[in-house]
Structure formats: structure tokens, C-alpha cells
Amino acid sequence: MDADMVAEIAKADEIVSFKDSNRDLYAASEIIYRVCDKLAVFTGLEPYASSVLPRGAVGVVSTISNICAGNMVSYYNAVISGDSATAYKTQKLIDQLYHFLPTLGAPAFVSVKAAMKLLGRPGGEIRLPHLPANEALIGKLREELRRLKMIDV
């Protein structure tokens, strides 16, 4: 959706928030500037948070937070408070996960649920027609979580 369309939608009293997963930062910025006084704007792209929060977005609709919730909270707080050293450290981990998951060749939710299981977190089961992560994917995921020092086993 472009900024004009989102601005039109923002006129409806029933609409209170908007999730933008736009990979074009200029377009995302235009939407935020146009509607942040009417709607709570969230990004759906974790790596974009440090760019959109200072522009008026209020948060992140995050899939990766199911794997690294504490890191996402630290990241958000660091960006909001201007703590660039912590933001850098947590942004790097988030980016590494964000770029790694698609290399597994499965839908993100399949990989995230497998990671949650490896981390001992309840994430539920994959429902048909999708299939759960196979052993090869789980092995790659385990190695990446080890490399990122998120698990020991």
C-alpha cells in the first residue's frame, strides 16, 4: 500500500494501527509521517526497526522475537533511548537470524517453531499442508544457534 491509501484507511475510526512490511524505507517513512498521528504504526521487518522507530513507528511485529525475545526487547529499548552501542550489538544478532532463516528453504514459521523447540520454548506444532522441520534443517538451525551463542547443545 502506498501512503495515500494508508492515509485514506486511517480516516476510519475503527482502524487504530497499521503494520508495514515495506522493504522500501522511503515509502515506509512516508506512510509513518502521514499517519503516525492517527495510527500506531508497526514495522513487520525486524531489521528496519532502528530506521522506523525514530520516524514515529511504535514497534515491531516480530517473528524472530520468538527465538530471541530478550534481544528484541533490548534492541527496542536501545533504539528508543538512543543507546547505539546496545542497538548495534542486538541489531547484529537480529540481522544474522533474519538473513539465516530463509537459507533453510522452509517457510519462516517452520524454522522459527523448530528453533523454539531447540530452545525449549513451546511453539506448537506445524499444521498441514505444511510439514515440520526435517532433521537436516534442525541440524543447520542447531549449528547456527550455537554459533550465535544462543544454545550450548
C-alpha positions in Angstrom: 0.0 0.0 0.0 1.2 3.5 -0.7 1.0 6.4 1.7 -2.2 7.8 0.0 -4.0 4.5 0.5 -2.9 4.2 4.1 -3.9 7.8 4.8 -7.3 7.1 3.4 -7.7 3.9 5.6 -6.5 6.0 8.6 -9.6 8.1 8.4 -11.8 5.2 9.6 -12.3 5.4 13.4 -12.2 1.6 13.6 -8.6 1.4 12.4 -6.1 2.1 15.2 -2.9 0.6 13.9 -1.0 -0.4 10.8 1.7 -3.0 10.2 4.0 -2.0 7.4 6.3 -4.7 5.9 7.5 -2.4 3.1 11.1 -3.1 2.1 11.4 0.5 0.7 12.5 2.7 3.6 11.5 5.9 1.8 7.9 4.5 1.2 7.7 3.2 4.8 8.8 6.6 6.1 6.2 8.4 4.0 3.5 6.2 5.5 4.7 6.8 9.0 4.9 10.6 8.5 1.4 10.7 7.0 -0.4 8.6 9.6 1.5 8.3 12.9 -0.7 11.0 14.5 -3.8 8.8 13.7 -2.4 5.2 13.8 0.1 3.2 15.8 2.5 2.1 13.0 4.5 -1.1 13.4 7.1 -2.5 11.1 6.9 -6.1 10.2 10.6 -6.3 9.4 12.9 -6.6 12.4 16.0 -5.1 10.7 14.1 -1.9 9.9 13.1 -1.0 13.5 16.1 1.2 14.1 15.2 3.2 11.0 11.4 3.5 11.5 11.1 3.9 15.3 12.8 7.4 15.2 10.5 8.3 12.4 7.4 7.7 14.5 6.7 3.9 14.3 5.8 2.5 17.7 7.1 -1.1 17.5 7.8 -4.3 15.6 5.5 -7.2 14.7 8.3 -9.7 15.1 8.6 -13.3 14.2 12.2 -13.6 15.3 11.3 -12.5 18.8 10.0 -16.0 19.3 13.7 -17.1 19.1 15.3 -14.1 20.8 12.7 -12.2 22.8 15.1 -10.7 25.2 17.3 -9.4 22.4 14.4 -7.8 20.7 13.3 -6.1 23.9 16.9 -4.9 24.5 17.1 -3.7 20.8 13.8 -1.8 21.1 14.8 -0.1 24.3 18.2 0.7 23.0 16.8 2.3 19.8 14.2 4.3 21.8 16.7 5.5 24.4 19.5 6.3 21.9 21.9 3.6 23.2 23.6 3.0 19.9 26.2 0.5 21.3 23.5 -1.8 22.6 21.4 -1.2 19.5 24.3 -2.2 17.3 25.0 -5.4 19.3 21.4 -6.6 19.2 20.8 -5.4 15.7 23.7 -7.6 14.5 22.2 -10.7 16.1 18.7 -9.9 14.8 20.1 -9.4 11.3 22.1 -12.6 11.4 19.0 -14.6 12.3 16.8 -12.6 9.8 19.2 -13.5 7.0 19.9 -17.0 8.1 16.3 -18.3 8.3 15.5 -18.0 4.6 18.6 -20.0 3.7 17.0 -23.1 5.3 14.5 -23.4 2.4 11.4 -23.7 4.6 8.7 -21.1 5.5 9.9 -18.8 8.3 7.3 -20.2 10.8 8.6 -23.7 10.3 12.1 -22.7 11.1 11.0 -20.4 14.0 9.0 -23.2 15.6 11.9 -25.6 15.2 14.2 -23.1 16.8 11.8 -22.6 19.6 11.8 -26.3 20.2 15.6 -26.4 20.3 15.5 -23.5 22.8 12.9 -25.4 25.0 10.1 -23.0 24.3 6.5 -24.0 23.5 5.7 -23.1 19.9 3.1 -25.6 18.9 3.1 -27.9 16.0 3.1 -27.3 12.3 -0.2 -28.0 10.7 -0.9 -29.5 7.3 -0.4 -28.8 4.5 3.0 -27.6 5.9 5.4 -30.1 7.2 7.6 -29.8 10.3 11.3 -29.2 10.0 13.3 -32.2 8.9 16.5 -33.4 10.6 18.8 -31.6 8.1 17.1 -28.2 8.8 17.1 -28.8 12.5 20.9 -29.6 12.3 21.6 -26.4 10.4 19.5 -24.4 12.8 21.2 -26.0 15.9 24.6 -25.1 14.5 23.6 -21.5 13.8 22.1 -21.1 17.3 25.4 -22.5 18.7 27.4 -20.1 16.5 25.3 -17.2 17.8 25.8 -18.5 21.4 22.1 -18.9 21.9 22.3 -22.6 22.9 25.0 -24.9 24.2 23.8 -28.3 23.0 
